Amino acid sequence: MNIALAGAASAALLLAFTTMASAEPARHRPRHHYDNDLAYRHPYATQRQLHNERAYQKGEYWEKDSNALIPGTRAWFEQKERESGDRR
């Protein structure tokens, strides 16, 4: 009886330790997974602004209007300089 109990306990421990070894360490797992990082960083942005920001980052066509860009982004600052005419 004692041999069967010791065998079952060792089998349970062996099973527990082998499944733990295959688990990925926490430092290698991503904390958050967001499909739309821009929308996460700029929750106040409209769909039009998000679309233009993605296009600007990819080097594609984007609307040359500061209202169509997310305030505070690089594209927005560049467009505000163009619109003000103070660019040197």
N, C-alpha and C positions, 0 to 999 in steps of 0.2 A: 504494500500500500504506500509506504513511504517512498519507494523507488518510483512509482507511477506519479505521485504528487511532485517529486523533485524533477522528474522528466517533463511534466506539463509546465511547471514554473520556468524551467530553463528554456523550453520551446517558446513560451510566451515572451520571455526576455529577449531571446534571439530574434524573434519576429519584430519586436518593438525597436530594437537597435538597428536592424537592417533597413527598416523603413525610414528611420530618422536619418541615416547616413545619405540616403538618396535625395533628401529634401534640400532645396537650394537655400544657401545662407541669406539672411535678411538684407545684407549690404549689396547683394547682386540683384535683388528683386526691385523692379521699379515701384516707387511709392504710389504714384498715380498714373493712370493711363487715360489721357484725354485725346480723343480723335480730333478735336478742334482746339488747338492751343491758343490761337488768337482770340477766339470767343471766350476762353477761360480767363485770359489776361485782360481782356477788354469787354466786360459783360455789358457795358452801356452802349457798345457800338451796334449800329444797324447792319443789316445784311449787305446793304450797298457799300458801307464803309469797310466791312470785312472782305468783301469781294475785291475792292480796289486795293486794299493793303496786300492781299495775297498776290494780286497781279503785279504790284510794284516790286514785291520781294522776288518774284520770278523773272522780272524784267519784261513782262508782257504789257499790253496796252492797259492803261488805267485812266480814269477820268481826271482831267486837270482842273479840279475844283476842290478848294479846301473844305467845303461842306461835305464832300463825298469821301473824305479821308478821316481816319481816327485821330482826334486831337492828341498832340503830344508825340506822335510817331515821326520818324525821320522824313517820310514822304510829306506829311502835313507841314513840317517846318520848312522844307524846301519849297513847297507850293505857296506858303504864306510869304516867303521872300520874293517869289516871282510876282505874286499879286500886289505886293506893296510897292515894287519898283525901286526899292532901296538897295538892291544888290549891286555890289561894286565889282 
